[in-house]
């Protein structure tokens, strides 16, 4: 953004022949539209070593608006009260040069010790250092020029400037030579810079701007405010804080909008909010840089010649009541005046942060998006905020490692399952969901067995990759038995990861319809008592099981459905004693034939001992090891049969800890085979004429 140009040069050139009235006792200038009279009698030498004890009087016109300096004169008139100069303060005047001398200038100074950086030079014959403000073009002999000088760009301060000094330096042998007239001097202060908070303007006071890092700030460069006060231009190396006239508050629900324009890129261009006596880099937001600095970086960065609009959830970054708006344009090169950027149209607005619904064991929870934080500060891009396209979805854009607080912590155990839909727009290194059970250490999500990844280009050692991956442009549903791997415990945070270390900007994916549930207990009828068996499915036997392939237990717990190869054991709540009178009954339904289907009761998870399993169906009749099949009726594909087995014919004992299901299918067809076992009962049969029978 470019400001309207402020002219330092003449609007017109003409020959001025003022009417001079020596007797006039007051010099009249305008300050913000009002006439201010300065008694000439209060004049002081501006650098007494040069002024020759006020040897030559100021020549003042009849209306007091024109002052002529003749010969070597350096004279200061006191300003009462002292003048305040802000960034938008300008000085308009007409300058006439009769004949040129070494230095012909007007100065606005705190004291009478003459400071070159407080002086505006209209003509000179002497070589001057860069600390003097030399007007371009200069006024030539016999010429009158009008100047509009943005003095607030050169120096500033509140109630600070005590003198208006007329300077015509002539160290030649003819000290009476030289003539300069300054007329119609007028100081005007325009609009101050402001930001809006919920539509109300909050102004800064550029007169009180200060360095927030004096070792870095180039104090000679001042902030520049646009005519309407909506934009702040920073030119040169600056670490500058400007105070608000009233403090500004940011809370968790505050968003910030701004426009940033870049003309000349330097080390760091950042905006910050600060408190009196306190500057923290973690409150700075970087819009452009060549040097890495700061915590919060906008993406994409603004390039030279661009103006970008940014929307920033600043309340999720930090909160507080702030006294200062800070601008950092760091430039450590030899050209400290280089660097040019503008911050404009800054708005703080209160918003309603969305809530996302998840389902936990059938109950809906709302997660407040205002709780999102960086899960790991060295991995997350803090300004990449989770987005919520609807109440059931969360979207990640760019590099993200974000945690959301769970409103009602819930238990993850060995029977916990996670369901969700995942949509992939642009794949990056990995797209992951995690559950954290340590309330004091969100970063523990990378400590293993807490994360599941459904799309990736890079493997990490702290997650579980779930096949099949979701391709770009596709939405896929996942059901994951997370309890089998997760260490368990109360869950306090959900962490969403979309890792992109390459450029931090690209990548987009969405998790939707997130649901945590418990696999139902398997219900057994044991001696007439309905008994729930916790649905923690353990691998049984010697490397035959597909660990990720689980028995599906019906909602009422009375049916166990098996698909493909699996050997699973469930631990009974209390060990079962099998006596001479114990009968096992159940129903078998074979939907798709496989090698063999068995049901067992066992003391442990080893199959390398006395036979414990009854073969109920299957094509395999040899190499069955200890599996019992002789004398057990078989069920064939499409059949449903009921069984009653008097167990004493095969084994008895008092420490049977597990019920076991073998659903064996080796070779290429390991995912084939479907069967169901239901209505499992274990009870003591009274002695009868049927003793010794199995049906």
Buried (B, 14 or more C-beta within 10 A) or exposed (E): BEBEEEBBBBEEBEEBEBEBEEEBEBBBBBBEEEEBEBEBEEBBBBBBEBBBEBEBBBBBBEEBBBBBBBBBBBBBBBBEEBBBBBBBBBBBBBBBBBEBBBBBBBBBBBBBEBBBBBBBBBBBEEEBEEEBBBBEEBBEEEBBBBBBBBBBBBBBBBEBBBBBBBBBBBEEEEBEBBBBBBBBBBBBBBBBBBBBBEEEEBBBBBBBBBBBEEEBBBBBBBBBBBEEBBBBBBBBBBBBBBBBEEBBEBEEBBBBBBBBBBBBBBBBBBBBBBBEEEBBEEBBBBBBBEEEBBBBBBBEBBEEEEEBEBEBBBBBBBBBEBBBBBBBBBBEEEEBBBBBBBBBBBBBBEEEBBBBBBBBEEEEBEBBBBBBBBBBEEBBBBBBBBBBEEEBBBBBBBBBBBBBBBEEBBBBBBBBBBBBBBBBBBBBBBBBBBBBBBEEEBBBBBEBBBBBBBBBEEEBEBBBBBEEBBEEEEEBEBEBBBBBBBEBBEBBBBBBBBBBEEEBBBBBBBBBBBBBBBBBBBBBBBEEEEBEBBBBBBBBBEEBBBBEBBBEBBEEBBBBBBBBBBBBBBBBEEBBEBEEBBBBBBBBBBBEBBBBBBBBBBBEBEBEEEBBBBBBBBEBEEEBEEBBBEEBEBBEBEEEBEBBBBBBEBBBBEEBBBBBBBBBBEEEEBEBBBBBBBEBBBBBBEEEEEEEEBE
